[in-house]
Amino acid sequence: MKLYHAPASPFVRKVMVLLHEANASDRVTLVPASGTPLDPGTLPIDRNPLGKIPALERPDGPTLYDSRVITRYLDDLLKAGLYPASPRLWDTLVIEATADGICEAAVLMRYEMHVRPAATRSTEWADAQWQKITRALDALEDRWISHLSGPLDMGQIAIGCAVGYLDLRHAEREWRSIHPALADWYAAFSARPSLQATLPTA
C-alpha cells in the first residue's frame, strides 16, 4: 500500500499513529505529497479528485481518501481494535469528528494567513475559525475528558493529533490556558511512542 503523506498534516498523522499502534508501519510506503488550494503541487489529484491527503492506494481496490475512511479501513484490515463496540463507538466517532473539525478550522486559518495574497487576508475570518476550535476544546474539556482517559481508541488519537497541530501552527493562541484538564491529558498522552514517532514538522 502507498500512503500519500506530508509530515505536518494532522490528518496524515492520524493514519500514521494508527499504523504505529498496530505495529504495522512497515505495511505502507510513504509517498511525499504537498500543495495548496492555489497550487496542487504534488497532491494526488489523479487518485483523490479533492486534491487532499492522506490518500491510501490499495492493491485490491480504488484509492481511499478522507482520514476517517482510511483509519476505519486500516483498523479493520489490521484488527487494531481502535473503534470499539457500540455504545462506546458513538462517542469515539463524535470525538474523532470533533478532532477533524478542529483540524479543518486550523488548516483554514493557516491558508488564510499564509497562502492567500496579503491584500485579501481577513483576520476576522481567521478569528472566526479559532472560535470554532475554542468551542470544540470547551466541549472536550467539559464533556469528554473521562472518555479521553479511558481505553485507547481513534477518538483519543484524533484529538492528540489535532492539538499537536495547534501547537505546530497556532502556538501563539495558547489553547492550554483555558483548558487545563485537556492540557494535562495531552501532556500524558503525547508521551506515547506512537505520538513521539509521528511528531509533525513544518
Secondary structure, 3 states (H helix, E strand, C coil): CEEEECCCCHHHHHHHHHHHHCCCHHHCEEEECCCCCCCCCCCCCCCCCCCCCCEEEECCEEEEECHHHHHHHHHHHHCCCCCCCCCHHHHHHHHHHHHHHHHHHHHHHHHHHHCCCHHHCCHHHHHHHHHHHHHHHHHHHHHHHHHHCCCCCHHHHHHHHHHHHHHHHCHHHCHHHHCHHHHHHHHHHCCCHHHHCCCCCC
